């Protein structure tokens, strides 16, 4: 089973929800969680999307945690234009989908 979290729980991003709906994934019930919510669990694989989140995951989950770095840009860091942000989310969605398909 897959889980999702951030360094800190934030608000649900409506643009992310819209981009996931485009491919038939309804995440409207998604509740943001913190990395701390998973501190006492073990995982087969932990995917971090930045160096900072990789370091944080290793610090919280322990040095033996199976943390992999799949670097992707922050979707909203470069623009305040909604179309550009959604395109960034789409690109990230594609990267993640492709990486996951190679694991199968």
Rosetta blueprint (number, residue, H / E / L):
1 X L
2 X L
3 X L
4 X L
5 X L
6 X E
7 X L
8 X L
9 X L
10 X L
11 X L
12 X L
13 X L
14 X H
15 X H
16 X H
17 X H
18 X H
19 X H
20 X H
21 X H
22 X L
23 X L
24 X L
25 X L
26 X L
27 X L
28 X L
29 X L
30 X L
31 X L
32 X L
33 X L
34 X E
35 X H
36 X H
37 X H
38 X H
39 X L
40 X L
41 X L
42 X L
43 X L
44 X L
45 X L
46 X E
47 X E
48 X E
49 X L
50 X L
51 X H
52 X H
53 X H
54 X H
55 X H
56 X H
57 X H
58 X H
59 X H
60 X H
61 X H
62 X L
63 X L
64 X L
65 X L
66 X L
67 X E
68 X E
69 X E
70 X L
71 X L
72 X L
73 X L
74 X L
75 X L
76 X L
77 X L
78 X L
79 X L
80 X L
81 X L
82 X H
83 X H
84 X H
85 X H
86 X H
87 X H
88 X H
89 X H
90 X H
91 X H
92 X H
93 X H
94 X H
95 X H
96 X H
97 X H
98 X H
99 X H
100 X H
101 X H
102 X H
103 X H
104 X L
